[in-house]
C-alpha cells in the first residue's frame, strides 16, 4: 500500500462517524466482527443471532439457542464461529455459509455462558459463566479439556493471552485470575474490586469485570465495567476501566468519563495504536470513549443515537461495531469521510 494511502487510512477517533447501520426487529445485546471484518455477528433479545455482511448489509439468521447470547468468538482463520448462550450451550457454526446451521452443540455450563475466548492457535476455546467455572474445550471435537475452579461468584469475562500459555478471567466481585493453561494452576490475581459495588439495602451485588483486553505490546491489562453503582436497579452508575501493569499486576490507571456520565463499559479494547476504545451505554445514552494511558478522562467521546450494549473493534482498527437497544447495529468509522 502506498505510504500516502496508508496515512489516509490511519485511524483517528476524532474523525469518528456512523458509516452504516443494520436494522432488526429485536433489541441487540452483543456484536462481534469476524477476523476478516466481512461480517458482524449480532445477538438480539429474540434469542437469535443475525449475521450482517458489512459491505452490503445482507442478513442471515443463526438459531440454536434457547436464550439470549452474549458470547461470540471465532477461529483465527475466521472459518468457524462460536456462540455461548445463557442456556449454557456452546455452539459451533460455519462462518460464511449461505444459511448457517450448527456444526456442534455442547451443554457446556450449568447456567449462563457470559464470555468465550479462542486460543491463538485455534485449538482451544475457553468459556466462563454463572456456575463460577472457566472451562477449556477442544475446538476439533468439542471435548472438555480442563476446568478451572476458584471463583466464588459469576465469571463475567475470559481472555486468552496472545502467547497461548495463560488464560485470564474476571468475576462479579472484581477478582481477576491468571491461569496456566498446561497445568490448570492459578498463577496470580489482579485486584479489580473497584469494579464491584455491593448494595445490601437492595440485596444486590453489582458490577463485575465486564471485559478484559491486553495491549498490543503486552504491557497492560484493561478491565472494564462500572463503579459508583448507587442504585443498580435504577441504572445509577458510572463507567470505569482499570489498567494494570502486566508484569507486576499493579494498578497504574483508573479511566473514568468526564462530567459524571451515567453508564457501563460493556467492552473496552486496546487499539493497535495504544489507546483504549470502549462501548459505554446506560441512562446517560450511548457513547464510544477513547482513553490514553496517561490520562484518567477520555481524550475523545463520540456520542451515538441510542444506548450501547456492546461494542467491538475491527482487526484493522478502522471501525467499531456497536449493538443498540433501538434494534440497530451501527458501524462507526474512525477515518475521515470520503468525498
C-alpha positions, 0 to 999 in steps of 0.5 A: 500500500502506498505510504500516502494511502496508508496515512489516509487510512490511519485511524483517528477517533476524532474523525469518528462517524456512523458509516452504516447501520443494520436494522432488526426487529429485536433489541441487540445485546452483543456484536462481534466482527469476524477476523476478516471484518466481512461480517458482524455477528449480532445477538438480539433479545429474540434469542437469535443471532443475525449475521450482517455482511458489512459491505452490503448489509445482507442478513442471515439468521443463526438459531440454536439457542434457547436464550439470549447470547452474549458470547461470540468468538471465532477461529483465527482463520475466521472459518468457524464461529462460536456462540455461548448462550445463557442456556449454557450451550456452546455452539459451533457454526460455519462462518460464511455459509449461505444459511448457517446451521450448527456444526456442534452443540455442547451443554457446556455450563450449568447456567449462563455462558457470559464470555468465550475466548479462542486460543491463538492457535485455534485449538482451544476455546475457553468459556466462563459463566454463572456456575463460577467455572472457566472451562477449556474445550477442544475446538476439533471435537468439542471435548472438555479439556480442563476446568478451572475452579476458584471463583466464588461468584459469576465469571463475567469475562475470559481472555486468552493471552496472545502467547497461548500459555495463560488464560485470564478471567474476571468475576462479579466481585472484581477478582481477576485470575491468571491461569496456566493453561498446561497445568490448570494452576492459578498463577496470580490475581489482579485486584479489580474490586473497584469494579464491584459495588455491593448494595445490601439495602437492595440485596444486590451485588453489582458490577463485575469485570465486564471485559478484559483486553491486553495491549498490543505490546503486552504491557497492560491489562484493561478491565472494564465495567462500572463503579459508583453503582448507587442504585443498580436497579435504577441504572445509577452508575458510572463507567470505569476501566482499570489498567494494570501493569502486566508484569507486576499486576499493579494498578497504574490507571483508573479511566473514568468519563468526564462530567459524571456520565451515567453508564457501563463499559460493556467492552473496552479494547486496546487499539493497535495504536495504544489507546483504549476504545470502549462501548459505554451505554446506560441512562446517560445514552450511548457513547464510544470513549477513547482513553490514553494511558496517561490520562484518567478522562477520555481524550475523545467521546463520540456520542451515538443515537441510542444506548450501547450494549456492546461494542467491538473493534475491527482487526484493522482498527478502522471501525467499531461495531456497536449493538443498540437497544433501538434494534440497530447495529451501527458501524462507526468509522474512525477515518475521515469521510470520503468525498 
